[in-house]
Amino acid sequence: MRGGIERSQHGETNEALYLTSGFVYESAAQGNARTADEEAGYVYGRFGNPTVTMFEDRLALIEGADACQATATGMAAVFASLMSQLRAGDHVVASRVMFGACYVVIDQLLPRYGIETDLVDGTDLGAWERALRPETRCIFLESPGNPTMPVVDIAAVSALAHGVGARVVVDNVLGMPIVQRPLALGADVVIYSTTKHIDGQGRCLGGAILGDETFFADDLVPFMRTTGPVMSPFNAWVMLKGLETLELRTARMCETAERLAAFLEGHPAVAAVHYPGLASHPQHALAARQMSRGGSVIAFELARGWDAAFRFLDALELIDISNNLGDAKSLATHPASTTHQKIGADARATLGIGDGLVRLSVGLEAEEDLRADLEQALAAAGG
């Protein structure tokens, strides 16, 4: 609630919003000293901003990280966390199930720069071990994975990676801050799309990278200052407000999601439900060790495929059709035609993304209202 607050001379209760692109110096010598990192202070908006710093400091406290770097979007955080530390000839191993844009970065963009990549079944520790090489520099994973919700053993994978000197980067968007703490499980870097639960109200784009001082000093900060994918002060101010209610919102969302997942699992139109909080989830025991709750996102498969999924979405009256997640409003999407459309049918089949798969992000509406909407939409889907 109060971490990172830096009040101005006016003593404001709410964090100040510093809308400025640059900063002035008291002398030429001070400008020289700040630019050389010999004196603390702000230089230019691409290097830092007081409002952005307050957001970074507060999120670092929540995550238990040495440092935080806010970025313009979640994908900027993904790309910067990888490209800042990788060089041609390096090798990356990633869990196969991930957000569609992350998949493109790993599978298509990194190889353009001479970086070799391997995708593995993230739930198979043997697959991780077999894929590691002496030149492996980075492990990338989502847990739970988007959209089919497999859970990766972060501690075990981190131990394997550290054995070959690789750094572990965890996209914790579906794990959520507070609910899952990858750094405490052995990961080296945690990234977020702060657009999701941290803002959580559909207002601003943002991302964040968290880790230790060595990674920041040697790799990330020089990359960010040069390439410039930084968060705007206004967006950081909005994210600061989101952090104040994050724990309350996510607790309510997880509670409702747990009950709706159980409801969906018993519905005749639903062929399968993927939710770590259900005992039927293949990695439920692992999820219970790593996560304090099951999360706010449910994936479920409609028995009658693509057409049934479209009928279901079109019949929704309360829940909105949207690619986003982690919002105060409940949102549903069809991954095969939206978030994972561009990776192609073959890749989707490998990832287990069927034509009837629907991803539901549970918001803050009353549980009974959401259940009623799901029930009538499932009936319209033909089940």
C-alpha positions as CSV (number, residue, x, y, z in Angstrom):
1,M,0.0,0.0,0.0
2,R,2.7,2.5,1.0
3,G,5.9,1.0,-0.5
4,G,7.9,3.2,-2.7
5,I,6.1,6.5,-1.9
6,E,8.2,9.5,-2.6
7,R,6.3,12.7,-1.6
8,S,7.1,16.0,-3.1
9,Q,7.5,19.2,-1.1
10,H,3.7,19.5,-1.2
11,G,3.1,16.4,0.9
12,E,0.4,14.9,-1.3
13,T,-1.4,11.8,0.0
14,N,-1.7,10.3,-3.5
15,E,1.4,9.6,-5.4
16,A,2.4,12.5,-7.7
17,L,2.2,12.1,-11.5
18,Y,5.4,13.5,-13.1
19,L,4.5,14.2,-16.7
20,T,7.9,15.3,-18.0
21,S,10.2,14.0,-20.6
22,G,13.4,15.5,-19.2
23,F,15.0,17.0,-16.1
24,V,17.2,20.0,-15.5
25,Y,20.5,20.2,-13.6
26,E,21.8,22.8,-11.2
27,S,25.1,22.9,-13.0
28,A,26.9,21.4,-16.0
29,A,29.0,19.4,-13.5
30,Q,25.8,17.8,-12.1
31,G,24.6,16.9,-15.6
32,N,28.0,15.2,-16.2
33,A,27.9,13.3,-12.9
34,R,24.3,12.0,-13.3
35,T,25.0,10.9,-16.9
36,A,28.1,9.0,-15.7
37,D,26.0,7.4,-12.9
38,E,28.2,9.1,-10.3
39,E,25.4,11.0,-8.7
40,A,21.8,9.8,-8.0
41,G,19.1,11.6,-9.8
42,Y,17.0,11.7,-13.0
43,V,18.5,12.4,-16.4
44,Y,15.8,11.7,-19.1
45,G,12.5,10.0,-19.2
46,R,13.9,7.0,-21.1
47,F,16.2,6.4,-18.2
48,G,13.8,6.9,-15.3
49,N,10.9,8.9,-13.9
50,P,9.8,9.5,-10.3
51,T,6.3,8.1,-10.8
52,V,7.6,5.0,-12.7
53,T,10.2,4.5,-9.9
54,M,7.5,4.5,-7.3
55,F,5.6,1.8,-9.2
56,E,8.8,-0.3,-9.7
57,D,9.8,-0.1,-6.0
58,R,6.3,-1.1,-4.9
59,L,6.1,-4.1,-7.2
60,A,9.6,-5.2,-6.2
61,L,8.5,-5.2,-2.6
62,I,5.5,-7.3,-3.4
63,E,7.5,-9.8,-5.5
64,G,10.5,-9.9,-3.1
65,A,12.9,-8.8,-5.9
66,D,16.0,-6.7,-5.7
67,A,14.9,-4.5,-8.6
68,C,12.1,-3.9,-11.1
69,Q,12.0,-2.4,-14.6
70,A,8.7,-1.2,-15.9
71,T,8.1,-1.6,-19.6
72,A,5.6,-0.2,-22.1
73,T,3.8,-3.6,-22.6
74,G,4.0,-7.2,-21.4
75,M,5.5,-8.3,-24.7
76,A,8.2,-5.6,-24.3
77,A,9.0,-7.2,-21.0
78,V,9.2,-10.6,-22.6
79,F,11.5,-9.4,-25.4
80,A,13.7,-7.2,-23.3
81,S,14.2,-9.9,-20.6
82,L,15.5,-12.3,-23.3
83,M,17.3,-10.1,-25.8
84,S,19.2,-8.2,-23.1
85,Q,21.0,-11.3,-22.0
86,L,21.3,-13.4,-25.2
87,R,23.9,-13.4,-27.9
88,A,24.3,-15.3,-31.2
89,G,25.2,-18.9,-30.6
90,D,23.3,-19.0,-27.3
91,H,20.6,-21.6,-26.7
92,V,17.2,-21.2,-25.1
93,V,14.8,-23.9,-23.9
94,A,11.2,-23.0,-23.4
95,S,8.0,-24.6,-22.2
96,R,5.9,-25.3,-25.3
97,V,2.6,-24.0,-24.0
98,M,2.7,-20.2,-23.8
99,F,0.9,-17.1,-25.1
100,G,0.8,-16.9,-28.9
101,A,3.1,-13.8,-29.1
102,C,5.6,-15.4,-26.7
103,Y,5.6,-18.5,-28.9
104,V,6.5,-16.3,-32.0
105,V,9.3,-14.6,-30.1
106,I,10.8,-18.0,-29.1
107,D,10.1,-20.0,-32.2
108,Q,10.6,-17.3,-34.9
109,L,12.3,-14.1,-33.8
110,L,15.2,-15.4,-31.6
111,P,16.5,-17.7,-34.4
112,R,16.8,-14.6,-36.7
113,Y,19.6,-13.4,-34.4
114,G,21.5,-16.8,-34.3
115,I,19.9,-17.9,-31.1
116,E,18.9,-21.6,-31.1
117,T,15.7,-22.6,-29.4
118,D,14.0,-25.8,-28.3
119,L,10.4,-26.2,-27.1
120,V,9.6,-28.9,-24.6
121,D,6.7,-30.3,-22.7
122,G,7.0,-28.2,-19.6
123,T,5.5,-30.8,-17.3
124,D,8.2,-33.4,-18.2
125,L,11.3,-32.8,-16.2
126,G,13.1,-35.4,-18.3
127,A,12.4,-33.3,-21.4
128,W,13.9,-30.3,-19.8
129,E,17.0,-32.2,-18.8
130,R,17.5,-33.7,-22.2
131,A,17.2,-30.3,-23.9
132,L,19.8,-28.5,-21.8
133,R,23.3,-28.0,-23.3
134,P,26.5,-26.3,-22.2
135,E,25.5,-23.3,-24.4
136,T,22.0,-23.1,-22.9
137,R,21.8,-19.5,-21.4
138,C,18.2,-19.1,-20.7
139,I,15.0,-21.1,-19.7
140,F,11.7,-19.5,-20.5
141,L,8.4,-20.7,-19.1
142,E,4.8,-19.8,-18.2
143,S,3.2,-21.5,-15.3
144,P,0.3,-22.0,-15.6
145,G,0.7,-21.9,-19.3
146,N,-1.6,-20.0,-21.6
147,P,-4.2,-21.2,-22.6
148,T,-4.4,-24.9,-21.5
149,M,-3.0,-24.3,-18.0
150,P,-0.2,-26.8,-17.6
151,V,1.8,-26.3,-14.4
152,V,5.6,-26.4,-14.5
153,D,7.7,-27.4,-11.5
154,I,9.6,-24.1,-11.2
155,A,11.9,-25.3,-8.4
156,A,12.9,-28.5,-10.2
157,V,13.4,-26.8,-13.6
158,S,15.4,-24.0,-11.9
159,A,17.7,-26.5,-10.3
160,L,18.3,-28.2,-13.7
161,A,18.9,-24.9,-15.4
162,H,21.3,-23.6,-12.8
163,G,23.3,-26.9,-13.2
164,V,24.4,-25.7,-16.7
165,G,24.6,-22.0,-15.7
166,A,21.3,-21.0,-17.4
167,R,19.1,-18.2,-16.1
168,V,15.4,-19.0,-15.5
169,V,12.8,-16.5,-16.7
170,V,9.2,-17.0,-15.6
171,D,6.2,-15.3,-17.1
172,N,3.9,-15.2,-14.1
173,V,0.9,-13.6,-15.6
174,L,-1.5,-16.5,-15.0
175,G,0.3,-17.4,-11.7
176,M,-0.3,-13.8,-10.6
177,P,1.6,-11.7,-8.1
178,I,0.9,-12.7,-4.5
179,V,-0.6,-16.0,-5.6
180,Q,2.7,-17.4,-6.9
181,R,6.3,-16.3,-6.1
182,P,8.7,-17.7,-8.7
183,L,11.7,-16.0,-7.2
184,A,11.2,-17.9,-4.0
185,L,11.0,-21.1,-6.0
186,G,14.4,-20.6,-7.6
187,A,13.6,-18.6,-10.7
188,D,16.0,-15.7,-11.6
189,V,13.7,-13.3,-13.4
190,V,9.9,-12.8,-13.3
191,I,8.0,-10.9,-15.9
192,Y,4.4,-9.5,-16.0
193,S,2.0,-8.0,-18.4
194,T,0.9,-5.4,-15.9
195,T,-2.0,-4.8,-18.2
196,K,-3.6,-7.8,-16.6
197,H,-4.3,-8.2,-12.9
198,I,-2.0,-5.3,-11.8
199,D,-4.0,-2.7,-13.7
200,G,-6.9,-5.1,-13.8
201,Q,-9.5,-2.6,-15.0
202,G,-8.8,-2.4,-18.8
203,R,-7.2,1.0,-18.7
204,C,-3.5,0.9,-19.6
205,L,-0.8,-1.3,-21.2
206,G,2.3,-2.1,-19.2
207,G,4.9,-4.7,-18.3
208,A,7.4,-5.4,-15.7
209,I,10.7,-7.3,-15.3
210,L,11.9,-8.3,-11.8
211,G,15.2,-9.9,-10.8
212,D,18.5,-9.4,-9.0
213,E,20.9,-6.4,-9.2
214,T,23.5,-8.3,-11.2
215,F,21.1,-9.1,-14.1
216,F,19.9,-5.5,-14.0
217,A,23.3,-3.9,-14.0
218,D,25.0,-6.2,-16.5
219,D,22.3,-6.8,-19.0
220,L,18.8,-5.3,-18.6
221,V,19.4,-1.6,-17.7
222,P,21.9,-1.0,-20.6
223,F,19.5,-2.7,-23.0
224,M,16.5,-0.7,-21.8
225,R,18.2,2.7,-21.8
226,T,19.4,2.2,-25.4
227,T,16.3,0.6,-26.9
228,G,13.7,2.5,-24.8
229,P,10.6,0.3,-24.3
230,V,9.8,2.1,-21.1
231,M,6.5,2.6,-19.3
232,S,4.9,6.1,-19.5
233,P,4.5,8.0,-16.2
234,F,0.7,8.1,-16.6
235,N,0.5,4.3,-17.0
236,A,2.8,3.8,-14.0
237,W,0.5,6.1,-11.9
238,V,-2.5,4.0,-13.0
239,M,-0.5,0.8,-12.1
240,L,0.3,2.2,-8.7
241,K,-3.4,2.5,-8.0
242,G,-3.9,-1.1,-9.2
243,L,-1.3,-2.4,-6.7
244,E,-3.3,-0.9,-3.8
245,T,-6.3,-3.2,-4.5
246,L,-4.4,-6.2,-6.1
247,E,-4.7,-8.6,-3.2
248,L,-8.4,-7.9,-2.6
249,R,-9.3,-8.2,-6.3
250,T,-7.3,-11.4,-7.0
251,A,-8.7,-13.1,-3.9
252,R,-12.3,-12.5,-5.0
253,M,-11.5,-13.5,-8.6
254,C,-9.8,-16.7,-7.6
255,E,-12.6,-17.7,-5.2
256,T,-15.2,-17.2,-8.0
257,A,-13.1,-19.0,-10.5
258,E,-12.7,-22.0,-8.3
259,R,-16.5,-22.4,-8.0
260,L,-17.2,-21.8,-11.7
261,A,-14.5,-24.3,-12.7
262,A,-16.3,-27.0,-10.6
263,F,-19.6,-26.0,-12.2
264,L,-18.2,-26.2,-15.7
265,E,-16.6,-29.6,-15.0
266,G,-20.0,-31.1,-14.3
267,H,-21.7,-29.6,-17.3
268,P,-22.7,-32.1,-20.2
269,A,-21.7,-29.6,-22.9
270,V,-18.1,-29.4,-21.6
271,A,-15.7,-32.1,-22.6
272,A,-12.8,-31.0,-20.3
273,V,-11.9,-28.2,-17.9
274,H,-8.3,-27.1,-17.4
275,Y,-7.9,-25.3,-14.1
276,P,-5.0,-25.9,-11.5
277,G,-7.4,-25.5,-8.6
278,L,-9.4,-28.6,-9.6
279,A,-8.4,-32.0,-8.2
280,S,-8.8,-33.4,-11.8
281,H,-5.9,-31.2,-13.1
282,P,-2.9,-33.4,-13.9
283,Q,-0.6,-31.2,-11.9
284,H,-3.0,-30.2,-9.1
285,A,-0.7,-31.4,-6.3
286,L,2.2,-29.3,-7.8
287,A,-0.1,-26.3,-8.2
288,A,-1.1,-26.6,-4.6
289,R,2.6,-26.4,-3.5
290,Q,3.5,-23.5,-5.8
291,M,0.3,-21.4,-5.8
292,S,-1.8,-20.2,-2.9
293,R,-5.0,-20.3,-5.1
294,G,-5.9,-21.8,-8.5
295,G,-5.9,-18.5,-10.3
296,S,-8.5,-16.4,-12.1
297,V,-8.4,-18.1,-15.6
298,I,-10.2,-21.2,-16.6
299,A,-9.9,-23.0,-19.9
300,F,-12.6,-25.4,-21.0
301,E,-13.3,-27.4,-24.1
302,L,-16.7,-27.6,-25.8
303,A,-17.5,-31.1,-27.1
304,R,-18.8,-29.8,-30.5
305,G,-15.7,-27.8,-31.5
306,W,-15.2,-24.5,-33.3
307,D,-18.8,-23.8,-34.2
308,A,-20.0,-24.6,-30.7
309,A,-17.3,-22.2,-29.3
310,F,-18.5,-19.4,-31.5
311,R,-22.2,-20.0,-30.6
312,F,-21.2,-20.0,-27.0
313,L,-19.3,-16.7,-27.2
314,D,-22.0,-15.0,-29.3
315,A,-24.6,-16.0,-26.8
316,L,-22.9,-14.4,-23.8
317,E,-24.8,-11.5,-22.3
318,L,-22.8,-10.5,-19.3
319,I,-19.3,-11.8,-20.1
320,D,-17.5,-9.9,-22.8
321,I,-15.6,-11.4,-25.8
322,S,-12.1,-10.1,-25.5
323,N,-8.5,-11.3,-25.8
324,N,-7.5,-9.7,-22.5
325,L,-7.5,-11.3,-19.1
326,G,-7.1,-10.4,-15.4
327,D,-9.7,-7.7,-15.7
328,A,-12.4,-6.7,-13.2
329,K,-14.9,-7.6,-16.0
330,S,-15.1,-11.3,-16.9
331,L,-13.8,-11.9,-20.4
332,A,-13.9,-14.9,-22.7
333,T,-12.0,-15.7,-25.9
334,H,-11.4,-18.5,-28.4
335,P,-7.6,-19.0,-28.5
336,A,-7.6,-20.9,-31.8
337,S,-9.1,-17.9,-33.6
338,T,-7.5,-15.0,-31.6
339,T,-4.5,-15.3,-29.2
340,H,-3.0,-18.4,-30.9
341,Q,-4.4,-17.9,-34.4
342,K,-1.1,-16.9,-36.1
343,I,1.0,-19.8,-34.9
344,G,-1.0,-22.1,-37.2
345,A,-3.1,-25.2,-36.9
346,D,-0.2,-27.6,-36.6
347,A,1.4,-25.7,-33.8
348,R,-1.9,-25.4,-32.0
349,A,-2.4,-29.2,-32.3
350,T,1.0,-29.7,-30.7
351,L,0.1,-27.3,-27.9
352,G,-3.3,-29.1,-27.3
353,I,-5.3,-26.0,-28.3
354,G,-8.4,-27.6,-29.8
355,D,-11.0,-25.9,-31.9
356,G,-13.5,-26.0,-29.0
357,L,-11.3,-24.5,-26.4
358,V,-12.5,-21.4,-24.6
359,R,-10.5,-19.3,-22.2
360,L,-12.5,-17.6,-19.5
361,S,-11.0,-14.8,-17.3
362,V,-13.1,-14.5,-14.2
363,G,-13.8,-10.9,-13.0
364,L,-15.5,-9.3,-10.0
365,E,-19.2,-9.8,-11.0
366,A,-21.5,-11.8,-8.7
367,E,-20.8,-15.6,-9.0
368,E,-24.5,-16.3,-9.5
369,D,-24.7,-13.9,-12.4
370,L,-21.7,-15.4,-14.1
371,R,-23.0,-18.9,-13.6
372,A,-26.3,-18.0,-15.2
373,D,-24.6,-16.4,-18.2
374,L,-22.4,-19.5,-18.7
375,E,-25.4,-21.8,-18.4
376,Q,-27.5,-20.0,-21.0
377,A,-24.6,-19.7,-23.4
378,L,-23.7,-23.4,-23.0
379,A,-27.3,-24.2,-23.9
380,A,-27.0,-22.0,-27.0
381,A,-23.8,-23.8,-27.9
382,G,-25.8,-27.0,-28.3
383,G,-25.0,-29.0,-25.3
